[in-house]
Structures are given as structure tokens and as C-alpha cells.
Amino acid sequence: MKYILSTKLLTSDQKAILNDAGIDFLEYQAIKIQYRKFQLPDGFDNYIFTSQNAVEAFISHLSNYQGQQI
């Protein structure tokens, strides 16, 4: 029997796929993301985000820039 250890919580669809394939799994949230306060550097026209978490951190801080052009 195949067995998968997932270090993040699986979606219902992912679980269904594994179950349908006869694969047992154990899931748990191994990483906790905590956003830090930051200031965007000035003088850039573009910003590149390297992860989904970076985008979410940026969006959560947008209220700090109300009325300013980003």
C-alpha cells in the first residue's frame, strides 16, 4: 500500500483523488506563515513576487498605502 505524508492540509478534491487511487495519507500543517510589517522600496515601476505568500502579505499591507501610488 502506498502512503503519503503531506506537510500541508489537502483540499477535498486532493483527498478524493488519493482515496480513489487507493493511497493512504496523513496530513498536517507543518508551516505557519506570519506576515511581517514592511515598507516598499521607492523608485521602482515593477515589483516581482516569488510566492503566493508574498502576494498575500503585500495585499494585507495595501491599506498602509491608501492614497499613494504604488
RANORNOR-V537562 format. One record per pair of residues at least 4 apart in sequence whose ideal C-beta (glycine too) atoms are under 8 Angstrom apart, sorted by the first residue. I is the first residue (numbers start at 0). GAP is how many residues later the second one is. D is the distance in whole Angstrom. If there is no record, write none. Layout:
BEGIN
[[I	GAP	D] [I	GAP	D]]
END
This chain:
BEGIN
[[0	21	7] [0	22	8] [0	23	6] [1	19	8] [1	20	7] [1	21	5] [1	22	7] [2	20	7] [2	21	5] [2	22	7] [2	23	8] [3	14	7] [3	19	6] [3	20	7] [3	21	4] [3	22	8] [4	20	7] [4	21	5] [4	22	8] [5	4	6] [5	19	6] [5	20	7] [5	21	4] [5	22	8] [6	21	7] [6	22	8] [6	23	4] [6	24	7] [7	19	7] [7	21	6] [7	22	7] [7	23	7] [8	18	6] [8	19	8] [8	20	6] [9	4	4] [9	5	5] [9	8	8] [9	15	7] [9	17	5] [10	4	7] [11	4	6] [12	4	7] [13	4	7] [14	4	6] [14	10	7] [15	4	6] [16	4	6] [17	5	4] [17	6	8] [17	7	5] [18	4	8] [32	20	5] [34	21	8] [34	22	4] [34	25	6] [34	26	8] [35	21	8] [36	24	7] [37	19	8] [37	23	7] [39	4	8] [39	7	7] [39	25	7] [39	30	7] [46	11	8] [48	5	4] [48	6	5] [48	9	7] [49	4	6] [50	4	7] [51	4	6] [52	4	6] [53	4	6] [54	4	6] [55	4	6] [56	4	7] [57	4	7] [60	4	7] [61	4	8] [61	8	8] [64	5	5]]
END
